[in-house]
Amino acid sequence: MLGTTTVFLALILGLLLIHFVKLCIWAAKLPPGPVPLPIIGNLWTLRFELHPRTLMKLAKTYGNVMTIWVGQAPIVILTGSESVREGLVTNSEQLSGRPLTPFLNFYSEGNGIIVSNGENWKQQRRVGLQILRNLGLGKKSLEWKIQGEANRLVDVFTSKKGSPFDPRLFIINAVNSVISSVIFGHNFSLDDQTFHHLTESSDSVSNFYGSSWGQLYDAFPWLMRHLPGPHQDAMRHLHFLMDFLMQEIRQHQQNPSTEPQDFIDYYLNPISKNKDDRSSMLDERNLQQILLDFFLAGSETVASTLRWGLLYMALYPEIQAKVQQEVDAFLEKSLTVQYDNRKDLPYTYAVIHEIQRNSSVVPFGLPRQITEDIKLQGYQIKKGTVVVTSLASALHDPNIWKSHETFYPSNFLDNNGNFQCNDAFLPFSAGHRVCLGEQMAKMELFIFFTSLMYAFNFCFSQGSKVNTNGILGTTFTPHPYQICAIPR
């Protein structure tokens, strides 16, 4: 007679086999991909993280439209510039939905701009864009703020007197000061403990989502909520950020300005005006979430790109020298470099774009959800399917770029040395969900980078070892490094 243990194991194996067969039947209706295992899907194949290099290798086997299983959830991955653009641009509206994965639901509960859907998303995006324009987006007033922070950053680097230092906190503070002045009406000093707590919390939340722990949380939320680990730290830090933002809103309500000075002021006005309008979705919870969206997205990506930029300039001194030569020649005729001058500095502008391309700071757009049945690269994709676009694969597509694996500014120059871009350059995504702060980020990168290149020669101290592999989270950030800023 069979023992209880044997019967139990046979039952478990039978259930796993049935589940595996169901997975295979379900997978057959989706684009091809590696065979999913019961319970964990393809997490083992992915080494528990969606790394762009891993996905590009898988795409060579399964094609540029493939299915990856994160636990029990299938995700269609678009790789390569052609499929990514077909998804984001050609089918922009159909891919404008945002799935509320377990972590994204915890992050926003469907509020704000980045993770919201439907009418709420439309209202928040429309109001958010209008307020940014009121605050100087695309105007000289915002550029002056950026220039002021760039000058202060130069002063901080000068104080190091050429000694090796980690530029991370100084760059984050400068970039945070720009977005903080726009949304809060004030900024933070380097000595402010609130700034350090905000930086720590922002890092924790930003780095968690794209990490292996983030994949595990989305695959097994019911289990992870009860286990210790970095996900618990991310939740705690997210609570801190939300509490801080609500305090900022309350302070503005208690001390109203006669004329709006920042994003909170501008948003609070229509809340009071539309309080009796049932169709209005403008409220404090959405405001709180938009502030978080702007604070995280508006600082982490720009700061990481600038850190990659200094690293590349130290690694490639001949490129750095060529940038400095162009900037020096321009400033012999002008007092300052302004954003409009990017056309007069084609090599410098190409280098900035190559920093963005090569580093791929945002390797993936946040997940999309298909709002109606569509055809992508010949595959029928059903409404409700979750789609992830590999922006990094478009930025490293060997069919598009002259040199896709190395740092090569000529990717953005024509034969006459004039700046040129192409449709595969998608660091801010594209279509309906394109980054709302794209224009501000471009201004910041250009002004900060040219200011630093004019003021310093960047190099590593003798014997330094630099890790250029990067750290994958929601963004792709450089490993900490020490650099020397030698005043010119």
C-alpha positions in Angstrom: 0.0 0.0 0.0 1.4 3.4 -1.0 2.5 5.6 1.9 0.9 9.0 2.6 4.1 10.8 1.5 4.2 9.0 -1.8 0.6 9.8 -2.5 1.1 13.5 -1.6 4.2 13.8 -3.8 2.3 12.1 -6.7 -0.6 14.6 -6.2 1.8 17.6 -6.2 3.6 16.3 -9.4 0.3 15.7 -11.1 -1.0 19.2 -10.3 2.3 20.7 -11.5 2.0 18.7 -14.7 -1.6 19.9 -15.3 -0.5 23.4 -14.6 2.4 23.1 -17.0 0.2 21.8 -19.8 -2.2 24.8 -19.2 0.7 27.2 -19.4 1.9 25.7 -22.7 -1.7 26.0 -24.1 -1.9 29.6 -23.0 1.6 30.4 -24.2 0.8 28.9 -27.7 -1.7 31.8 -28.2 1.1 34.4 -27.5 4.2 35.4 -29.4 7.1 32.8 -29.0 9.4 32.8 -26.0 11.2 30.5 -23.6 9.1 27.7 -22.1 7.7 28.9 -18.8 8.0 26.7 -15.7 5.2 26.2 -13.3 4.9 28.9 -10.6 8.1 30.9 -11.5 7.6 31.2 -15.2 10.8 32.4 -16.9 12.3 34.1 -13.8 15.0 31.5 -13.6 16.0 32.1 -17.2 16.1 35.8 -16.6 18.1 35.3 -13.4 15.2 37.1 -11.6 15.6 40.5 -13.4 14.7 42.0 -16.7 18.1 42.9 -17.9 18.3 44.5 -21.4 21.3 42.4 -22.4 19.5 39.1 -21.5 16.4 40.1 -23.4 18.5 41.1 -26.5 20.1 37.6 -26.4 16.7 35.9 -26.1 15.4 38.1 -29.0 18.0 36.5 -31.3 16.3 33.1 -30.7 12.6 34.1 -30.4 12.4 37.3 -32.4 11.8 41.0 -31.6 8.3 40.3 -30.3 8.5 37.6 -27.6 6.7 36.5 -24.5 8.3 36.3 -21.1 6.5 35.0 -18.0 7.1 36.7 -14.7 5.7 34.1 -12.4 2.2 33.4 -13.7 1.9 36.6 -15.7 2.9 36.7 -19.4 4.5 39.9 -20.7 5.1 40.7 -24.4 8.6 42.2 -24.9 9.3 44.5 -27.8 13.0 44.7 -28.8 14.8 46.4 -31.6 14.0 49.9 -33.0 11.5 48.7 -35.6 9.2 46.8 -33.2 9.6 49.4 -30.4 8.6 52.2 -32.7 5.7 50.2 -34.1 4.4 49.8 -30.5 5.1 53.3 -29.2 4.4 55.4 -32.3 2.3 53.5 -34.8 0.1 51.9 -32.1 0.5 54.7 -29.6 -3.1 55.0 -28.5 -3.6 51.2 -28.3 -0.5 50.9 -26.1 -1.5 53.9 -23.9 -2.9 51.8 -21.0 -1.0 51.2 -17.8 -1.3 47.9 -15.9 -1.5 48.1 -12.2 1.1 45.5 -11.3 1.3 44.8 -7.6 4.1 47.3 -7.0 2.8 50.0 -9.3 -0.6 49.7 -7.5 1.1 50.1 -4.2 3.1 53.0 -5.6 0.2 55.1 -6.9 -3.2 53.3 -6.5 -3.9 54.5 -10.0 -3.4 58.2 -9.2 -1.1 60.8 -10.7 0.2 60.8 -14.3 2.7 58.0 -14.7 0.6 55.0 -13.6 -3.0 56.3 -14.0 -5.4 55.4 -16.8 -8.5 56.7 -18.6 -10.1 60.0 -17.8 -8.0 60.5 -14.7 -4.8 60.2 -16.7 -6.0 62.6 -19.3 -7.1 65.2 -16.8 -3.9 65.0 -14.7 -1.6 65.1 -17.8 -3.4 68.0 -19.3 -3.4 70.0 -16.1 0.2 69.0 -15.3 1.5 70.1 -18.7 -0.3 73.4 -18.5 1.1 74.2 -15.1 4.7 73.3 -16.3 4.2 75.8 -19.1 3.0 78.4 -16.7 6.2 77.8 -14.7 8.4 78.4 -17.6 8.7 75.1 -19.5 10.4 76.1 -22.8 11.0 79.6 -21.6 14.0 81.6 -20.4 12.8 81.8 -16.8 13.3 78.0 -16.3 16.6 78.2 -18.1 17.9 80.8 -15.7 17.1 78.6 -12.8 19.0 75.7 -14.4 21.9 78.0 -15.2 22.0 79.2 -11.6 22.2 75.6 -10.3 24.9 74.8 -12.8 27.0 77.7 -11.6 26.6 76.5 -8.0 27.6 73.0 -9.0 30.7 74.5 -10.6 31.5 76.3 -7.4 31.2 73.0 -5.4 33.4 71.1 -7.8 36.0 74.0 -7.7 36.1 73.7 -3.9 37.5 70.1 -4.3 40.7 71.7 -5.7 41.3 68.8 -8.1 41.2 66.1 -5.4 39.3 62.8 -6.1 35.7 62.9 -4.9 32.3 61.2 -5.6 30.2 63.7 -7.6 26.9 61.8 -7.0 25.4 63.7 -4.1 26.4 67.1 -5.5 24.9 66.3 -8.9 21.7 65.0 -7.3 21.4 68.1 -5.2 21.8 70.4 -8.2 19.2 68.5 -10.3 16.9 68.1 -7.3 17.1 71.9 -6.7 15.7 72.6 -10.2 12.7 70.3 -9.9 12.2 71.2 -6.2 12.0 75.0 -7.1 9.4 74.1 -9.8 7.1 71.9 -7.7 7.7 73.1 -4.1 9.0 76.7 -4.6 12.2 76.0 -2.7 15.2 73.7 -2.7 17.5 71.9 -0.3 21.1 72.6 0.8 23.6 69.8 0.9 23.7 69.9 4.7 19.9 69.5 5.0 19.1 66.2 6.6 15.7 66.2 4.8 17.6 66.3 1.5 19.7 63.2 2.5 16.6 61.4 3.6 14.8 62.2 0.4 17.8 61.1 -1.7 18.0 57.8 0.2 14.2 57.2 -0.1 14.2 58.1 -3.8 17.1 55.7 -4.5 15.4 52.9 -2.6 12.1 53.3 -4.5 13.7 53.9 -7.9 16.2 51.0 -7.7 13.7 48.5 -6.3 11.2 48.3 -9.2 13.5 47.0 -11.9 15.6 44.8 -9.6 15.3 41.1 -9.0 13.4 41.8 -5.8 11.0 43.9 -7.7 10.3 41.0 -10.1 9.8 38.7 -7.2 7.4 41.1 -5.6 5.3 41.4 -8.7 5.3 37.6 -9.2 4.5 36.7 -5.6 3.0 39.7 -3.8 1.0 37.6 -1.5 4.2 36.0 -0.2 6.6 38.9 -0.4 4.4 41.1 1.8 5.1 38.8 4.7 8.9 38.3 4.1 11.8 40.5 5.1 14.0 42.0 2.4 14.7 45.2 0.3 11.0 45.4 -0.7 10.1 46.2 2.9 12.7 49.1 2.8 11.2 50.4 -0.4 7.7 50.4 1.1 9.0 52.3 4.1 10.8 54.8 2.0 7.7 55.3 -0.2 5.7 56.1 2.9 8.2 58.7 3.9 8.1 60.3 0.5 4.3 60.4 0.5 4.2 61.9 4.0 6.8 64.5 3.1 4.8 65.5 0.0 1.5 65.8 1.9 3.3 68.1 4.4 4.4 70.3 1.5 0.8 70.5 0.3 -0.5 71.4 3.8 2.1 74.1 4.2 1.0 75.7 0.9 -2.7 75.5 2.0 -1.9 77.1 5.3 0.2 79.9 3.7 -1.4 80.6 0.3 0.3 82.9 -2.1 -1.5 85.8 -3.7 0.0 84.7 -7.0 1.0 81.1 -7.8 4.7 80.5 -7.4 5.1 76.7 -7.9 3.3 73.6 -9.1 1.5 73.1 -5.8 0.1 76.6 -5.9 -1.1 76.2 -9.4 -2.8 72.9 -8.8 -4.5 73.9 -5.6 -6.4 76.7 -7.4 -8.5 74.4 -9.7 -9.1 72.0 -6.8 -11.0 74.7 -5.0 -12.7 76.0 -8.2 -13.9 72.6 -9.3 -14.9 71.2 -5.9 -18.6 71.1 -6.9 -17.8 69.6 -10.4 -18.4 65.8 -10.2 -16.5 65.3 -13.4 -13.3 66.9 -12.0 -10.6 64.5 -10.8 -8.4 67.2 -9.4 -7.8 66.4 -5.8 -5.1 66.3 -3.1 -4.3 62.6 -3.6 -3.7 63.1 -7.3 -1.6 66.2 -6.5 0.5 64.2 -4.0 1.1 61.5 -6.6 2.0 63.9 -9.4 4.6 65.5 -7.1 6.1 62.1 -6.5 6.1 61.3 -10.2 7.9 64.5 -11.0 10.3 64.3 -8.1 11.4 60.7 -8.9 11.3 61.0 -12.7 12.6 64.5 -12.9 15.7 64.0 -10.8 16.9 60.4 -11.1 17.2 60.2 -14.9 19.0 63.6 -15.4 21.4 63.1 -12.4 22.3 59.5 -13.6 22.9 60.7 -17.2 25.2 63.5 -15.9 27.1 61.0 -13.8 27.5 58.7 -16.8 28.6 61.8 -18.8 31.5 62.7 -16.4 32.5 59.0 -16.3 32.7 58.9 -20.2 34.6 62.1 -20.4 37.2 60.8 -18.0 37.4 57.5 -19.9 37.7 59.3 -23.3 39.9 62.4 -22.8 40.2 63.0 -26.6 36.4 63.4 -26.8 36.4 65.6 -23.8 39.1 67.8 -25.3 37.1 68.1 -28.6 34.0 69.2 -26.6 36.0 71.8 -24.7 37.5 73.1 -27.9 34.1 73.7 -29.4 32.6 75.3 -26.2 35.7 77.5 -25.8 35.4 78.8 -29.4 31.8 79.6 -28.9 32.3 81.4 -25.6 34.9 83.6 -27.2 31.9 85.3 -29.0 29.2 84.9 -26.3 28.9 85.4 -22.5 27.0 82.2 -21.8 25.9 79.0 -23.4 22.1 78.9 -23.6 19.9 76.0 -24.7 19.2 77.7 -28.1 22.9 77.5 -28.7 22.8 73.7 -29.1 22.7 74.2 -32.9 26.0 76.1 -32.7 27.6 73.3 -30.8 26.9 70.2 -32.9 29.7 68.0 -31.5 28.9 68.8 -27.9 25.2 68.2 -28.6 26.1 64.9 -30.3 28.2 63.9 -27.3 25.2 64.5 -24.9 23.0 62.4 -27.1 25.6 59.6 -27.2 25.8 59.7 -23.4 22.0 59.1 -23.3 22.2 56.4 -26.0 25.2 54.5 -24.7 24.1 54.6 -21.0 20.4 53.9 -21.7 19.5 55.3 -18.2 15.9 54.2 -18.8 16.3 50.7 -20.3 12.6 50.0 -20.4 9.5 52.1 -20.5 7.1 51.3 -17.7 4.8 48.5 -18.7 1.9 49.2 -21.1 -1.4 47.5 -21.4 -3.1 47.1 -24.7 -6.5 48.8 -24.8 -7.8 47.0 -27.9 -6.8 44.0 -30.0 -3.9 44.9 -32.4 -1.3 43.3 -34.7 2.4 43.9 -33.9 5.1 42.6 -36.3 2.5 40.2 -37.6 1.4 38.8 -34.2 -2.2 39.3 -33.0 -2.1 40.7 -29.5 -5.2 40.6 -27.4 -6.7 43.5 -25.4 -5.4 43.5 -21.8 -2.0 42.0 -22.7 0.9 43.6 -20.8 3.7 45.0 -23.1 7.2 46.1 -22.1 9.3 48.1 -24.6 13.0 47.6 -24.5 14.2 51.2 -25.1 17.8 50.1 -24.6 17.5 47.6 -27.5 16.4 50.5 -29.8 19.3 52.6 -28.5 21.8 49.8 -29.2 20.2 48.4 -32.4 23.1 47.3 -34.7 20.9 47.9 -37.8 20.6 51.6 -36.9 23.8 52.9 -35.2 27.2 53.3 -36.8 28.8 51.9 -33.7 26.2 50.4 -31.3 28.5 48.9 -28.6 31.0 51.7 -28.0 30.9 55.3 -27.1 30.8 57.0 -30.5 29.5 60.6 -30.8 29.6 60.3 -34.6 26.4 58.3 -34.3 24.8 61.7 -34.2 26.8 63.5 -36.8 26.5 63.6 -40.6 29.5 63.5 -43.0 29.8 67.3 -42.7 30.0 67.3 -38.9 26.4 68.6 -38.5 24.2 67.2 -35.7 21.6 64.6 -36.8 19.3 62.4 -34.9 17.2 59.4 -36.0 13.9 57.7 -35.1 15.6 55.0 -33.0 16.7 57.6 -30.4 14.0 57.1 -27.7 15.4 57.8 -24.3 12.2 59.5 -23.2 9.9 56.9 -24.8 7.4 58.1 -27.4 3.7 58.4 -28.2 0.9 59.1 -25.8 3.0 58.2 -22.8 6.1 60.2 -23.8 7.9 61.7 -20.7 6.2 64.9 -19.7 9.5 66.4 -18.5 11.4 65.7 -21.7 11.9 69.4 -22.6 13.2 70.3 -19.1 15.5 67.3 -19.0 17.1 68.3 -22.4 17.7 71.8 -21.1 19.2 70.6 -17.9 21.5 68.1 -19.6 22.8 70.7 -22.1 23.3 73.5 -19.6 24.9 71.4 -16.8 27.1 69.5 -19.2 28.5 72.5 -21.1 29.0 74.4 -17.9 31.1 71.6 -16.4 33.0 71.0 -19.6 34.0 74.7 -19.8 35.1 74.8 -16.2 37.0 71.5 -15.7 39.1 68.7 -17.1 37.7 65.5 -15.7 40.0 62.5 -15.0 40.5 59.6 -12.7 43.3 59.4 -10.2 46.2 57.1 -11.1 45.4 53.5 -10.4 41.7 54.0 -10.2 39.5 51.1 -11.2 36.2 52.0 -12.8 33.2 49.7 -13.2 31.3 50.6 -16.3 28.7 47.8 -16.1 26.1 49.9 -14.3 23.5 49.0 -11.7 20.0 48.0 -12.9 16.9 49.2 -11.2 14.1 51.2 -12.6 17.0 53.2 -14.1 20.5 52.1 -15.1 23.0 54.0 -12.9 26.8 53.9 -12.8 28.6 52.3 -9.9 30.0 54.8 -7.4 33.3 56.3 -8.6 35.8 59.0 -7.6 36.7 61.6 -10.1 39.1 64.6 -10.3 37.7 68.0 -11.5 40.8 70.0 -12.5 39.9 73.7 -13.0 40.9 74.8 -16.5 
